[in-house]
Every structure is written in C-alpha cells, then in structure tokens.
C-alpha cells in the first residue's frame, strides 16, 4: 500500500487522530505534549501516530495535509491544525465542541 493511502486510511478510520512526536504517555516534544494535554483536557478519546517511529509518514504527511509541522490534529478526516491552533480553539471552547461533534 502506498504511504499516502496509509495516511488517508489512518485519518479516515479514526474520528480523532493526532500525528505527533512520541506517544500519549511520552510526548517527545513540547508541542506534542501541549496537544495531548489539550485533547485530554477536553475528555476526548483519540488515536495517535508517532511520526518518529515511521519516517515515511513523517516525510509525507506534510504533503498530504499541506501543513509543515508536527503535531497535526485531524477530526473526522479534516485537518484542524497544530498545537498553536489547538491551544486557541481550546481557550475559546471550540476544541471541546469540535471533539464532541466528532463523537456524535
């Protein structure tokens, strides 16, 4: 399977997926840690992909999403953004609503 298909399948098969450096339990950068904290703070269940363990995903996800940095949050197949956007959405309460809508 082509790596772009793998990425697409991952994004489409999980309502909430975070491509990050490290894991939920052990984020490997501050931005990934902030993203995990925001998602957990909203009470959301989410799937993670450690891009450090898969160089093909790390190299090709920016082409798929048209977003150059990590982490990258997708909800219901749509790119939401990175930790800065997640922080803004979290502060306004929008992130919790987006995640709540994804459950429905």
WOBEL-V954155 format. One record per pair of residues at least 24 apart in sequence whose ideal C-beta (glycine too) atoms are under 6 Angstrom apart, sorted by the first residue. I is the first residue (numbers start at 1). J is the second residue. Records with the same first field share a line. If there is no record, write none. Layout:
I->J  J
This chain:
3->56  60
4->64
7->61  64
11->74  77
12->77
14->47
15->76  102
16->44  46  75  102
17->47  74
18->46  48  71  73
19->49  51  61  72
20->48  71
21->52  70
22->50
23->48  50
24->48
31->83
32->71
34->83
35->71  83  86
38->86  90
42->95  96  99
44->99
75->102
76->102
